[in-house]
Amino acid sequence: MNLLIYPRLGTPSRRAMKKIKGRFGQPYEYRPRFNLVERLSEELGITPAQVLDLIEAEREFLIKSRV
């Protein structure tokens, strides 16, 4: 898979994107900040909804490829 979003993220966002469990072993739900989505939509020239779809697809790929 060609990653478009992940290389453009900072370290804290990358760690949050790969995170699976939260506090006390609860499932972690990744919700990107609005500023990040806006910045990425301007950089890539696509809509914020498309950015969110790309983030979701890349996150799923990263979690599945994790060993």
N, C-alpha and C positions, 0 to 999 in steps of 0.2 A: 504494500500500500504506500502511496506517495503522501507523506505527511506535509501539509501546508501550514497548519496552525502551530503544532508542537514546537518547531524550531524558532518560532517568533515569540515564544513565551519566556518569561523570566523564571528563575529557579523556584520561587515559592509556588507559582502557578503550575509549573511542571510537576512538582511534588504533589500538589493537590489533585492534579489530573490523574495521576497514577494511584492515588490512595483508594483503598478498598474498604477498610474498616475505620470507624470513628472511635470516639470514647466508649469504653466498656464493651467493645466488640460489636457495636451496632453498625449496620451498613452505612457507608458514607455516600451522601448524595452530593455530587459536584455541581455547584451553581456558580458559573463565572460572573464576575462583576460587570456591570453595565459599561464602565469605562473601557474595559478590555474588549468587549464585544464591539463597541463603537470604533475603537482604534483598529482592530483587525478588519472590520468591514471597510474602513477607509483605505487601509493598506492594500487589501486584496481586490477592492472594487466590487464587492458583492453586498447583498443585503444582510442585516443583522440576523434574520431568520436562517439564512444559508450558513452564516458563521456558526450559529448554534448547532445546526445539523452536522456541520463538519467537525465541530468539537465533540459531539456525541459519538460520531463514527470513529474518530481518531482515539478517543478514550476507550471505546470498546475494543479496538484493535490493540492498543497498548496493554490493556488488562489481559486480553486473551494470549498475547505473545509473551507475557511475563511468566517466568519459570519459578 
